[in-house]
Amino acid sequence: MNTLFQRTKANKQLIRLKVRLIAIALLFLIPSIYFLKADQSVEVATIQGKILKRPITLMPFELEDQNGKNFTNKDLQKKWHIISFGYSQCPDVCPTTLMTMVELAKSLKNSGIYNDTRFVFYSVDPMRDTSKVLSTYINYFDSRFIALRANNRSNPNFDNNFDNSFESNLGIKVKISDNGLIEKDYKVSHNQLIFVIDPNAALQAVFFPDRDALELGGYRHQQLYQDFLVVKDHFLNSRYKDVL
């Protein structure tokens, strides 16, 4: 009788021990599942460019739009922004890129997903690209596009040392020729990228141009359309979508 009682007691103790072990295992397993899920949420899909695992919040900046109004970080919030850059006197690459943006905007409209997206053209030559010039220029492409300029850049001979937080944030590289020419007769060169800013006003992705045998870059709106959908899907499935 005592032996049966002891066995029953031992079995109960064993059961209680197993329950405790399971409880301890779950205690450690639940956080593991959470962090595993979080890690999976920032996996980067393949696009013609780069999706950032951790979006980069832009440093404060103040620019001027084509209507002469201030444009700051706050104006980037709550909508997607696709940003290209160049200058109005560019003979080929800049207007070609803007035409591609027009085609991309049409694709988004046709798909019914345009309302949460705005297109921005940033001028790297604000000395010549006044707000009036930009207003005329951007209207050639799409009157709903936003054109921006830095409103405190002055002498072109000193532009290479100009500190612009907006350009620094995005990695825009600009070179103004310092060849002694006076007034507004100078040359501008810059790199070629397209930036995607998420609704939290953070840099979420960068699109790279195609490259041909002559190393002249260009974009295809179909590729940009597909890549933009991938970027949006990545954002919506990430832990950063509810930052604001």
HELIX and SHEET records of a PDB file:
HELIX    1   1 ASN A    2  SER A   41  1                                  40    
HELIX    2   2 ASN A   73  LEU A   76  5                                   4    
HELIX    3   3 VAL A   93  ASN A  110  1                                  18    
HELIX    4   4 SER A  131  ASN A  139  1                                   9    
HELIX    5   5 PRO A  156  ASN A  161  5                                   6    
HELIX    6   6 SER A  165  LEU A  170  1                                   6    
HELIX    7   7 HIS A  221  LEU A  236  1                                  16    
SHEET    1   A 8 GLY A  49  THR A  57  0                                        
SHEET    2   A 8 ALA A 202  PHE A 207 -1                                        
SHEET    3   A 8 ILE A 194  ILE A 197 -1                                        
SHEET    4   A 8 TRP A  80  GLY A  86 -1                                        
SHEET    5   A 8 THR A 117  SER A 123  1                                        
SHEET    6   A 8 ILE A 146  ARG A 149  1                                        
SHEET    7   A 8 GLU A  62  ASP A  65 -1                                        
SHEET    8   A 8 ASN A  70  THR A  72 -1                                        
SHEET    1   B 2 VAL A 174  ILE A 176  0                                        
SHEET    2   B 2 VAL A 188  HIS A 190 -1                                        
SHEET    1   C 2 ASP A 210  ARG A 211  0                                        
SHEET    2   C 2 GLY A 217  GLY A 218 -1                                        
END                                                                             
